[in-house]
Amino acid sequence: MARAPLNPVFGRGAPVSVLVDYDGTVSRRDIGDVLLAEHARVPQAVVVAKDADYDAGRAGSRELMQWDMEVLPRDGDLLRAVAASIAQDETFPSFVSAVREAGATIEVVSDGLGFYVASNLARLDPALAAIPVATNENDVDGGAGMAFPYGHPACFVCGTCKRERVRAHEAGGRVVVFVGDGQSDRYAAHHADVVFAKAALLDWARATGRDFLAWDRFAEIEAWFQAALADGRLPATAADLPAWRAAHRPLRPDFICGPEAWGPGRTVPDALHGPAAGVPRARGARARSAADDG
């Protein structure tokens, strides 16, 4: 697997970074959910209760994933076989090619069980074996447990801190497009410039009044991406970036997660109510589809 460098490396093309969730985004179903539904060694009522704690903010994803691995069989071959059986979005490779042809950067950011991301991507298209991936380390064969190389140093709610992946790319002078579907994706979406949202992420976008693009397949995002580079909705060159940034929102100074919002050392999130009082939102209040936006 091409591990994403902690400090991203950029090319000379469009000053755009596309960060993409994996479970439920590239894969058509959340692979962890499938594994727990089919192979948990505890009653499903216990699994449902754990998921409800996570959904309600009574547990963080890092804690939940460690529990997941405790109740799944210690059988790496079985777990990988199930993960490999889950369908992925067959339009994703074409989208990756379009991003690369524009000289933009693409990275997969996953806060899932991690062990299947690289192998599944390579199975979808061998060219995807080189895509940078930021995810959790999970030794499903040797029993070493999980490690979190992309975790936040002072916040332990999530395994992979997607927020900091967005901020690392923004610090390199990039416009960040984020694509996701899940609960933890909101932390990244809050800081990204353009967000494609579905499922739980889209529900949160609508509830908090943010302006997100609804989507289902990467083919829709590819069409939007190519048109946006051509018509100025995204900067096509580094020379376009200052004017683009001046015409769009500035980088967000506010935080809705992490030690800035919750204090250091947290393992359980606070409820998310949006930006702090008095901090203006830079997004509009309607969610729309990629097709509607051209």
C-alpha positions in Angstrom: 0.0 0.0 0.0 1.2 3.5 -0.7 1.0 5.1 2.7 0.0 8.7 2.6 2.9 10.9 3.7 2.0 12.9 6.9 3.1 16.0 4.9 1.4 15.7 1.5 3.4 15.9 -1.7 1.9 17.9 -4.5 2.3 18.1 -8.3 2.5 21.1 -10.6 -1.0 21.0 -12.0 -4.3 22.2 -10.5 -3.8 23.3 -6.9 -6.6 20.9 -5.8 -6.6 18.0 -3.4 -9.4 15.4 -3.4 -9.8 13.5 -0.2 -12.0 10.4 -0.4 -13.5 8.3 2.4 -13.5 4.5 1.7 -16.2 2.6 3.5 -19.6 3.4 2.0 -17.9 5.8 -0.4 -15.6 3.8 -2.6 -17.0 0.6 -1.3 -20.7 0.4 -1.8 -21.3 -0.8 1.8 -19.4 -0.2 5.0 -17.2 -3.3 5.3 -16.9 -3.2 9.0 -20.7 -3.2 9.3 -20.9 -6.3 7.0 -18.2 -8.1 9.0 -20.0 -7.4 12.3 -23.4 -8.4 10.9 -22.1 -11.7 9.5 -19.3 -12.8 11.9 -19.5 -11.1 15.3 -19.1 -13.5 18.2 -21.7 -11.7 20.3 -25.4 -11.3 19.8 -26.5 -8.8 17.1 -28.3 -6.8 19.8 -25.0 -6.1 21.4 -23.6 -4.9 18.0 -26.6 -2.7 17.5 -26.2 -1.2 20.9 -22.5 -0.4 20.3 -23.4 1.3 17.0 -26.1 3.3 18.7 -23.6 4.5 21.2 -21.3 5.7 18.4 -24.1 7.3 16.4 -25.2 9.2 19.6 -21.7 10.4 20.4 -21.3 8.2 23.5 -18.3 6.5 21.9 -15.5 7.4 19.5 -14.6 5.4 16.4 -11.2 4.4 17.8 -12.8 2.8 20.8 -15.5 1.2 18.7 -13.1 -0.3 16.1 -10.9 -1.9 18.9 -14.1 -3.5 20.3 -15.0 -4.6 16.8 -11.8 -6.5 16.4 -12.2 -8.1 19.8 -15.5 -9.7 18.8 -14.6 -10.7 15.2 -13.0 -14.0 14.6 -9.2 -14.1 14.7 -9.1 -15.4 11.1 -7.4 -13.0 8.7 -8.2 -15.1 5.7 -11.9 -15.1 6.5 -12.0 -11.3 7.2 -10.1 -10.5 4.0 -12.4 -12.8 1.9 -15.5 -11.1 3.2 -14.0 -7.6 2.6 -13.1 -8.6 -0.9 -16.6 -9.7 -1.6 -18.1 -6.2 -1.1 -18.8 -4.3 -4.3 -16.9 -1.1 -5.0 -17.9 1.9 -7.2 -16.7 0.8 -10.6 -16.6 4.5 -11.7 -13.9 5.3 -9.1 -10.9 4.4 -11.3 -12.0 6.8 -14.1 -12.5 9.6 -11.5 -9.0 9.0 -10.1 -7.6 9.2 -13.7 -9.4 12.5 -14.3 -7.9 14.0 -11.1 -4.4 12.9 -11.9 -4.7 14.1 -15.5 -5.5 17.6 -14.1 -2.3 17.4 -12.0 -4.4 17.5 -8.9 -3.8 15.3 -5.8 -6.0 12.4 -4.6 -5.8 10.6 -1.3 -8.0 8.0 0.4 -8.7 8.8 4.0 -10.4 6.0 6.0 -11.3 5.7 9.6 -12.4 2.1 9.2 -10.8 -1.3 10.1 -8.1 -0.5 7.5 -6.7 -3.9 6.5 -8.7 -4.2 3.3 -8.4 -0.8 1.8 -5.3 -1.2 -0.3 -6.0 -4.8 -1.4 -9.6 -3.9 -2.4 -8.5 -0.8 -4.4 -5.8 -2.9 -6.2 -8.5 -5.5 -7.0 -10.8 -2.8 -8.4 -8.0 -1.5 -10.7 -4.2 -2.3 -10.4 -3.5 1.4 -11.1 -5.0 2.2 -7.7 -2.3 0.4 -5.9 -0.3 3.6 -6.0 -2.9 5.9 -4.5 -1.9 7.4 -1.2 -4.0 5.9 1.7 -4.3 7.3 5.2 -5.9 4.7 7.4 -5.6 2.7 10.6 -3.1 -0.2 10.8 -4.7 -3.5 11.7 -2.8 -6.8 12.0 -5.5 -9.3 11.4 -3.0 -12.2 11.2 -0.5 -11.6 14.0 -2.7 -10.4 16.8 -0.8 -7.1 17.3 -4.0 -5.2 17.5 -4.7 -1.8 15.9 -2.4 1.2 15.6 -3.4 4.7 14.5 -0.6 6.4 12.5 -2.9 9.2 11.3 -4.5 9.8 14.7 -4.5 13.3 16.3 -1.7 13.6 18.9 -4.0 15.2 21.5 -7.5 13.8 20.6 -8.3 10.1 20.7 -11.9 10.1 19.5 -11.1 9.0 15.9 -8.5 6.5 14.7 -7.7 8.5 11.6 -8.1 12.2 12.1 -9.7 13.2 8.8 -9.9 16.8 9.9 -6.1 17.0 10.1 -5.7 15.4 6.6 -7.8 18.2 5.2 -5.8 20.8 7.1 -2.5 19.3 6.0 -3.5 19.7 2.4 -4.9 23.2 2.9 -1.6 24.2 4.6 0.1 23.3 1.3 -2.0 25.9 -0.5 -4.6 23.5 -1.8 -8.3 23.8 -2.4 -9.7 20.7 -0.8 -12.6 18.6 -2.2 -13.9 16.1 0.3 -16.1 13.1 -0.6 -17.8 11.1 2.1 -20.8 9.5 3.6 -20.3 8.8 7.3 -20.4 10.1 10.8 -16.7 10.9 11.2 -16.7 12.6 7.8 -18.3 15.7 9.2 -15.1 16.6 11.0 -13.3 16.8 7.7 -16.2 18.3 5.8 -16.4 21.2 8.1 -12.9 22.4 7.0 -13.0 21.4 3.3 -13.8 23.8 0.5 -16.1 21.6 -1.5 -17.9 18.6 -0.1 -19.7 15.8 -1.7 -22.0 14.1 0.8 -24.5 11.3 1.0 -26.1 9.1 3.8 -25.2 10.3 7.3 -23.0 13.1 6.1 -25.7 14.5 3.9 -28.2 14.3 6.8 -25.8 16.3 9.0 -25.2 18.8 6.2 -29.0 19.4 5.9 -29.5 19.6 9.7 -26.7 22.2 10.1 -27.5 24.3 7.1 -24.3 23.7 5.2 -24.0 23.8 1.4 -23.0 20.3 0.2 -23.3 18.5 -3.1 -25.3 15.3 -3.0 -23.9 12.4 -5.0 -24.2 8.6 -5.5 -21.5 7.5 -8.0 -18.0 8.9 -8.8 -19.0 9.3 -12.4 -21.1 12.3 -11.2 -18.2 13.8 -9.4 -15.9 13.3 -12.3 -18.2 15.2 -14.6 -18.5 18.0 -12.0 -14.7 18.1 -11.5 -13.9 18.5 -15.1 -16.5 21.2 -15.7 -15.4 23.0 -12.5 -11.8 23.2 -13.7 -13.0 24.6 -17.0 -15.4 27.3 -15.7 -13.6 28.5 -12.6 -15.4 26.7 -9.8 -12.1 25.1 -9.1 -8.7 26.7 -9.8 -7.0 25.0 -12.8 -3.5 26.5 -12.2 -1.6 27.9 -9.3 -1.9 31.3 -10.9 -5.7 31.0 -10.5 -5.6 30.2 -6.8 -5.4 33.8 -5.2 -8.4 35.0 -7.2 -10.3 31.8 -6.4 -9.6 32.1 -2.7 -10.6 35.7 -2.7 -13.9 34.9 -4.4 -14.7 31.9 -2.1 -14.6 31.3 1.6 -11.4 31.9 3.6 -9.9 29.0 5.5 -12.1 28.2 8.5 -10.6 29.4 11.8 -13.3 27.6 13.9 -13.3 24.0 15.2 -16.2 21.7 15.9 -14.0 18.8 17.0 -10.6 18.0 18.5 -8.7 19.6 21.5 -9.6 23.1 20.3 -13.3 22.3 20.8 -13.4 19.6 23.4 -10.1 19.9 25.3 -7.2 17.5 25.0 -7.2 13.8 25.7 -10.8 13.1 24.8 -12.0 9.6 23.7 -15.7 10.5 23.4 -16.9 13.4 21.3 -19.1 16.3 22.4 -22.3 16.9 20.6 -21.7 18.8 17.4 -23.7 22.0 17.1 -21.8 23.7 14.3 -19.4 26.6 14.6 -19.1 28.6 17.8 -21.5 31.4 18.4 -20.5 34.5 16.5 -18.4 32.7 13.9 -20.0 33.3 10.5 -20.5 30.2 8.3 -19.0 30.5 4.9 -21.3 28.0 3.3 -24.9 28.5 2.1 -27.8 26.6 3.5 -28.9 24.2 0.7 -27.7 20.8 -0.3 -27.9 20.1 -4.0 -26.8 17.4 -6.4 -23.7 17.3 -8.5 -25.9 17.0 -11.6 -27.8 20.2 -10.6 -24.5 22.0 -10.2 -23.3 21.2 -13.6 
